[in-house]
């Protein structure tokens, strides 16, 4: 039985495919996917684990009959697998529908659980799931303090210490930045926070399954994860809630997930999350080393081949498979460059997929790191994953050289002919911003 749905014609614009008759599996396998910070392909082993719960094992986990008990056992097994990935106890894991929901539950739930209007301290470079939750809380009277970051994207201890001098409900600092890949010193920041008796949350959506995480070593109270960032399915996330931490729910209903997340559990998705977490835990060290090696190969060759290339984020303290870079003097061409790469069969991005609808605007993360607006528009993000190879990295570098040369040539040719606006319109129709 084919599990691949029919694909509308317009979708193939982004696949670079002209022939509808070409099987989707063949189209996708021929491409180089370097956008794992946006989402990761489902590991076949995860799909195998999910299979029975997409068909025959259809019970509701809250039901008391055998079908329900089978579903409940699968959910609890997955809960233990996700807990093991981060060194938690199974009953400290609350399943949600996404990492975004986990972030919202952490922030809004902690403030409401405090019984006061509250005060949340976060950084200026958090994911939109945190920043928008903070805006929502602020509209209800919660005080929000945004900590600055340095040029590498790091939160400094001194700025957090200053913020902690006032009455604070919760500190929320992401583990790994989704745009530049910088890893925050979470253990030190959390320890400083705990000395003041304040709750600490970290959005670990980008870090889960990519670097070693232990909630007890890190001393965090709340931690968010998402399955689709570690080769699991979309539509399922989790929030670690340390025992004794008081949260109020933000979704109301039948009281599932210890009353913190009402709704019938997505059994197949949760099973997939558990399988993905188990695979990531077993293979983490070896895979992190392999991705770091590919990252260094790409970075070294990039800087050698392009004298005007420069890197964003911390040079060492970063995710193993993440590279963000720009080309000095060519920042305005990044949209066209990414389109050229897409047409050549390579998927990379210009930053967060969740902010793609703001395409053309300078990156708020880079502005917060001190870059000017031109540089903040010129980021190219490459994020590697489990199924990427050395051969793909080398092929990408070849295609990048061609795409850069073609973009420069086309720019000079169209500018001299006074046709820039025509091509700008062409790129806008292709879904890319004109920079």
C-alpha positions as CSV (number, residue, x, y, z in Angstrom):
1,X,0.0,0.0,0.0
2,X,1.4,3.4,-1.0
3,X,1.7,5.8,2.0
4,X,2.7,8.8,-0.2
5,X,-0.2,11.2,-0.9
6,X,-0.7,12.9,-4.2
7,X,1.3,16.1,-4.6
8,X,-0.2,19.2,-6.1
9,X,1.6,20.6,-9.1
10,X,2.6,23.8,-7.4
11,X,4.6,21.9,-4.8
12,X,6.9,20.7,-7.4
13,X,8.1,24.3,-8.0
14,X,10.0,23.9,-4.7
15,X,11.2,20.4,-5.6
16,X,12.7,21.7,-8.8
17,X,10.8,18.9,-10.7
18,X,9.1,19.4,-14.0
19,X,7.7,15.9,-14.5
20,X,4.7,14.9,-12.5
21,X,5.1,11.3,-13.4
22,X,8.5,11.1,-11.6
23,X,8.0,9.2,-8.3
24,X,8.3,11.5,-5.2
25,X,10.7,9.1,-3.5
26,X,13.1,9.4,-6.5
27,X,12.8,13.2,-6.6
28,X,13.6,13.6,-2.9
29,X,16.4,11.0,-2.9
30,X,18.2,12.8,-5.7
31,X,18.3,16.1,-3.7
32,X,20.7,17.2,-1.0
33,X,18.8,18.1,2.1
34,X,20.8,20.5,4.3
35,X,18.0,22.1,6.3
36,X,17.7,19.8,9.4
37,X,17.2,22.8,11.7
38,X,13.8,23.2,10.0
39,X,12.8,19.6,10.1
40,X,14.4,16.2,9.8
41,X,13.5,13.2,7.5
42,X,11.7,10.4,9.4
43,X,14.1,7.6,10.2
44,X,12.8,4.4,8.6
45,X,13.2,2.7,12.0
46,X,10.8,5.2,13.5
47,X,8.3,4.6,10.8
48,X,8.5,0.9,11.5
49,X,7.8,1.5,15.2
50,X,4.8,3.7,14.3
51,X,3.3,1.3,11.8
52,X,1.1,-0.8,14.1
53,X,-0.4,2.3,15.7
54,X,-1.4,3.8,12.4
55,X,-3.5,0.7,11.7
56,X,-4.5,-2.2,13.9
57,X,-3.6,-0.8,17.3
58,X,-6.1,2.0,17.3
59,X,-7.2,2.1,20.9
60,X,-7.6,5.2,23.0
61,X,-5.0,5.2,25.8
62,X,-7.7,6.3,28.3
63,X,-9.9,3.4,27.6
64,X,-9.9,0.5,30.1
65,X,-10.4,-2.4,27.6
66,X,-7.6,-4.3,25.9
67,X,-7.4,-1.9,23.0
68,X,-6.9,1.0,25.4
69,X,-4.4,-0.9,27.5
70,X,-2.3,-1.7,24.4
71,X,-2.3,2.0,23.5
72,X,-1.5,3.1,27.0
73,X,1.4,0.7,27.3
74,X,2.8,2.1,24.0
75,X,2.5,5.7,25.3
76,X,4.2,4.8,28.6
77,X,7.0,3.0,26.8
78,X,7.7,6.0,24.7
79,X,7.5,8.3,27.7
80,X,10.3,6.2,29.3
81,X,12.4,6.5,26.1
82,X,12.0,10.2,25.8
83,X,12.9,10.6,29.5
84,X,16.0,8.5,29.1
85,X,17.3,10.8,26.4
86,X,17.5,13.7,28.9
87,X,18.1,11.8,32.1
88,X,14.6,12.4,33.5
89,X,12.1,10.2,35.2
90,X,9.2,9.0,32.9
91,X,6.5,10.7,35.0
92,X,8.3,14.0,34.5
93,X,7.5,14.0,30.7
94,X,4.4,15.7,29.5
95,X,3.5,15.0,25.8
96,X,2.3,18.0,23.7
97,X,1.5,18.5,20.1
98,X,4.7,20.4,19.4
99,X,7.8,22.1,20.8
100,X,6.0,25.4,20.5
101,X,3.2,24.1,22.7
102,X,5.8,22.8,25.2
103,X,7.3,26.3,25.3
104,X,4.0,28.0,25.8
105,X,3.0,25.5,28.6
106,X,6.3,26.2,30.3
107,X,6.1,30.0,30.3
108,X,2.4,30.6,30.6
109,X,1.9,27.6,32.9
110,X,4.6,28.8,35.2
111,X,3.4,32.3,35.5
112,X,-0.2,31.3,36.0
113,X,0.9,28.6,38.5
114,X,2.7,31.3,40.5
115,X,-0.6,33.0,41.2
116,X,0.9,36.4,40.4
117,X,1.4,38.5,37.3
118,X,5.0,37.4,37.4
119,X,8.3,38.4,35.8
120,X,9.9,36.3,33.0
121,X,13.6,36.7,32.0
122,X,14.6,35.5,28.6
123,X,17.1,36.3,25.8
124,X,16.8,38.6,22.8
125,X,17.5,35.7,20.4
126,X,14.9,33.1,21.5
127,X,12.6,31.2,19.1
128,X,9.3,32.9,18.2
129,X,7.6,30.3,20.4
130,X,9.2,32.0,23.4
131,X,9.1,35.6,22.2
132,X,5.4,35.4,21.2
133,X,4.5,33.7,24.5
134,X,6.3,36.6,26.3
135,X,4.3,39.1,24.3
136,X,1.1,37.4,25.3
137,X,2.1,37.4,29.0
138,X,3.2,41.0,28.8
139,X,-0.3,41.9,27.5
140,X,-1.7,40.5,30.8
141,X,0.7,42.5,33.0
142,X,3.7,40.1,33.3
143,X,7.0,41.9,33.3
144,X,9.4,40.7,30.6
145,X,13.2,41.3,30.7
146,X,15.1,40.5,27.5
147,X,18.8,39.8,28.1
148,X,21.3,40.9,25.5
149,X,23.8,38.6,23.8
150,X,27.3,39.1,22.6
151,X,28.6,38.9,19.0
152,X,28.7,35.1,19.2
153,X,25.1,34.9,20.4
154,X,26.0,34.1,24.0
155,X,24.1,35.3,27.1
156,X,26.5,36.7,29.7
157,X,26.3,35.7,33.3
158,X,26.5,39.3,34.4
159,X,23.4,40.3,32.6
160,X,21.4,37.4,34.0
161,X,22.7,38.2,37.5
162,X,21.5,41.8,37.2
163,X,18.1,40.7,36.1
164,X,17.8,38.3,39.0
165,X,18.1,41.2,41.5
166,X,14.4,41.8,41.1
167,X,11.6,39.4,41.8
168,X,11.6,36.8,39.0
169,X,9.2,34.0,38.3
170,X,11.0,32.1,35.5
171,X,14.2,32.3,33.4
172,X,14.0,30.9,29.9
173,X,17.1,30.6,27.8
174,X,17.3,28.3,24.7
175,X,20.0,25.5,24.7
176,X,20.9,26.0,21.0
177,X,20.0,28.8,18.7
178,X,18.1,27.8,15.6
179,X,19.6,30.5,13.4
180,X,23.3,30.6,14.2
181,X,23.7,27.3,16.1
182,X,25.4,28.8,19.2
183,X,25.1,26.7,22.4
184,X,24.4,28.6,25.6
185,X,26.2,27.7,28.9
186,X,22.9,26.4,30.3
187,X,24.4,24.6,33.3
188,X,26.1,27.8,34.5
189,X,23.1,30.0,33.8
190,X,20.7,27.5,35.5
191,X,23.0,27.2,38.5
192,X,23.0,31.0,38.9
193,X,19.3,31.1,38.6
194,X,18.8,28.3,41.2
195,X,20.9,30.2,43.7
196,X,18.1,32.9,43.6
197,X,15.4,30.3,44.0
198,X,14.0,30.9,40.5
199,X,12.6,28.4,38.0
200,X,14.7,27.8,34.9
201,X,13.4,26.6,31.6
202,X,15.3,25.8,28.4
203,X,14.0,25.4,24.9
204,X,16.1,22.4,23.8
205,X,14.1,21.8,20.6
206,X,17.2,22.3,18.4
207,X,19.6,20.5,20.8
208,X,17.6,17.4,21.7
209,X,19.2,14.2,20.2
210,X,22.1,16.2,18.9
211,X,24.1,16.9,22.0
212,X,24.2,15.2,25.4
213,X,21.4,16.6,27.7
214,X,20.9,15.6,31.4
215,X,18.3,17.6,33.3
216,X,19.9,16.9,36.6
217,X,23.4,17.9,35.6
218,X,22.0,21.0,33.9
219,X,19.8,21.8,37.0
220,X,16.9,22.9,34.8
221,X,13.3,22.7,36.0
222,X,11.6,22.7,32.6
223,X,12.9,21.6,29.2
224,X,11.1,21.5,25.8
225,X,11.6,19.0,23.0
226,X,10.2,18.3,19.6
227,X,10.1,14.9,17.8
228,X,10.5,16.2,14.2
229,X,13.9,17.8,15.0
230,X,15.5,14.4,15.8
231,X,14.2,12.3,12.9
232,X,10.8,11.7,14.5
233,X,7.3,12.6,13.3
234,X,5.8,16.1,13.1
235,X,3.0,17.0,15.5
236,X,4.4,15.8,18.8
237,X,6.6,17.4,21.4
238,X,7.3,17.1,25.1
239,X,7.9,19.2,28.2
240,X,10.1,17.9,31.0
241,X,8.6,19.1,34.3
242,X,10.7,18.5,37.4
243,X,8.8,17.0,40.3
244,X,7.5,19.7,42.6
245,X,7.3,22.4,39.9
246,X,3.8,23.9,39.8
247,X,2.3,24.6,36.4
248,X,-1.2,25.6,35.3
249,X,-2.6,24.0,32.1
250,X,-3.2,26.0,29.0
251,X,-5.3,23.3,27.3
252,X,-8.5,22.2,29.1
253,X,-10.5,19.0,28.8
254,X,-10.3,15.4,30.0
255,X,-7.2,15.8,32.2
256,X,-4.7,13.7,30.3
257,X,-1.0,14.0,30.9
258,X,-1.3,14.6,34.6
259,X,-3.9,17.3,34.0
260,X,-1.4,19.5,32.2
261,X,-2.3,18.7,28.6
262,X,-5.9,17.5,28.0
263,X,-6.7,15.7,24.7
264,X,-6.5,12.2,23.5
265,X,-2.9,11.3,23.0
266,X,-1.4,11.0,19.5
267,X,-0.4,7.4,20.0
268,X,1.4,6.8,16.7
269,X,3.2,10.1,17.0
270,X,4.3,9.5,20.6
271,X,5.5,6.0,19.7
272,X,7.5,7.6,16.9
273,X,8.9,10.2,19.3
274,X,10.0,7.4,21.7
275,X,11.7,5.4,19.0
276,X,13.5,8.5,17.6
277,X,14.6,9.4,21.2
278,X,15.9,5.9,21.7
279,X,17.8,5.8,18.5
280,X,19.3,9.3,19.1
281,X,20.4,8.3,22.7
282,X,22.1,5.1,21.5
283,X,23.9,6.8,18.5
284,X,24.4,10.3,19.9
285,X,28.1,10.4,20.6
286,X,29.2,8.7,17.3
287,X,26.7,10.8,15.3
288,X,27.7,14.1,16.9
289,X,31.4,13.4,16.1
290,X,30.5,12.5,12.5
291,X,28.4,15.6,11.9
292,X,31.1,17.8,13.5
293,X,33.6,16.3,11.1
294,X,31.4,17.1,8.1
295,X,30.8,20.6,9.5
296,X,34.5,21.3,9.8
297,X,35.1,20.0,6.2
298,X,32.4,22.3,4.9
299,X,33.5,25.3,6.9
300,X,37.2,24.9,6.0
301,X,36.5,24.5,2.2
302,X,33.9,27.3,2.3
303,X,36.4,29.8,3.8
304,X,39.2,28.6,1.5
305,X,37.1,28.8,-1.7
306,X,35.3,32.1,-0.9
307,X,37.6,34.9,0.4
308,X,34.6,37.0,1.2
309,X,32.8,34.3,3.2
310,X,32.3,34.8,7.0
311,X,30.7,32.8,9.7
312,X,27.9,33.6,12.2
313,X,27.7,32.2,15.7
314,X,30.3,30.9,18.2
315,X,33.2,29.2,16.3
316,X,33.4,26.2,18.7
317,X,30.4,26.3,21.1
318,X,27.9,25.3,18.6
319,X,25.7,22.4,17.3
320,X,27.7,19.7,15.6
321,X,26.0,19.9,12.2
322,X,25.2,23.6,12.0
323,X,26.9,26.2,9.8
324,X,25.6,29.8,9.2
325,X,27.5,32.0,6.9
326,X,27.3,35.0,4.6
327,X,29.2,36.5,1.7
328,X,30.5,40.0,2.3
329,X,29.3,42.4,-0.3
330,X,26.7,39.9,-1.7
331,X,24.2,40.0,1.2
332,X,21.5,41.4,-1.0
333,X,21.7,38.3,-3.3
334,X,21.1,35.6,-0.7
335,X,17.5,35.0,-1.8
336,X,18.6,34.5,-5.3
337,X,21.5,32.3,-4.2
338,X,19.2,30.0,-2.2
339,X,16.8,29.8,-5.2
340,X,19.7,28.8,-7.4
341,X,20.7,26.1,-5.0
342,X,17.2,24.8,-4.8
343,X,17.0,24.6,-8.5
344,X,20.3,22.7,-8.5
345,X,18.8,20.2,-6.0
346,X,20.0,21.5,-2.7
347,X,17.8,22.6,0.2
348,X,19.3,25.2,2.5
349,X,17.7,28.2,4.2
350,X,18.1,31.8,5.1
351,X,17.3,31.3,8.8
352,X,14.4,30.0,10.8
353,X,11.6,28.2,8.8
354,X,9.2,29.5,11.4
355,X,10.1,33.1,10.4
356,X,10.0,32.4,6.6
357,X,6.8,34.5,6.3
358,X,9.0,37.5,7.3
359,X,11.3,36.8,4.4
360,X,13.2,39.9,3.3
361,X,13.4,41.3,6.8
362,X,16.8,41.4,8.6
363,X,17.2,38.5,11.1
364,X,16.3,39.6,14.6
365,X,18.8,37.2,15.9
366,X,21.7,38.8,14.0
367,X,20.5,42.3,14.8
368,X,20.6,41.3,18.5
369,X,24.1,40.0,18.0
370,X,25.2,43.4,16.8
371,X,25.2,42.9,13.0
372,X,24.0,45.7,10.7
373,X,20.9,45.4,8.7
374,X,22.7,44.4,5.5
375,X,24.6,41.6,7.1
376,X,21.5,40.5,9.0
377,X,19.8,39.9,5.6
378,X,22.7,37.9,4.2
379,X,22.6,34.7,6.3
380,X,22.7,31.2,4.7
381,X,22.0,28.3,7.1
382,X,23.3,24.8,6.4
383,X,22.2,22.2,9.0
384,X,23.4,18.6,8.5
385,X,21.7,15.4,9.7
386,X,21.8,11.7,10.1
387,X,21.6,10.7,6.4
388,X,24.0,13.3,5.0
389,X,27.4,12.2,3.7
390,X,30.9,13.5,2.9
391,X,30.1,13.1,-0.8
392,X,27.1,15.3,-0.4
393,X,29.1,18.0,1.4
394,X,31.7,18.0,-1.5
395,X,28.9,18.1,-4.1
396,X,27.3,21.0,-2.3
397,X,30.5,23.0,-2.3
398,X,30.8,22.5,-6.1
399,X,27.2,23.5,-6.6
400,X,27.6,26.5,-4.3
401,X,30.5,27.8,-6.4
402,X,28.4,27.6,-9.5
403,X,25.4,29.2,-7.9
404,X,27.5,32.1,-6.5
405,X,29.2,32.7,-9.8
406,X,25.9,32.6,-11.7
407,X,24.1,34.9,-9.2
408,X,26.9,37.5,-9.5
409,X,27.0,37.2,-13.2
410,X,23.2,37.5,-13.5
411,X,23.2,40.5,-11.2
412,X,25.8,42.4,-13.2
413,X,24.1,41.5,-16.5
414,X,20.6,42.5,-15.4
415,X,21.7,45.6,-13.6
416,X,23.6,46.8,-16.7
417,X,20.6,46.2,-18.9
418,X,18.3,47.9,-16.5
419,X,16.2,44.8,-16.0
420,X,16.6,44.3,-12.3
421,X,13.0,44.8,-11.5
422,X,11.9,42.2,-14.0
423,X,14.0,39.5,-12.3
424,X,13.0,40.7,-8.8
425,X,9.4,40.0,-9.8
426,X,10.5,36.6,-11.0
427,X,12.0,35.7,-7.7
428,X,9.0,37.0,-5.8
429,X,6.8,34.7,-7.8
430,X,9.1,31.8,-6.9
431,X,8.4,32.6,-3.2
432,X,11.7,34.3,-2.4
433,X,12.2,37.8,-1.1
434,X,13.9,40.5,-3.1
435,X,16.8,41.8,-0.9
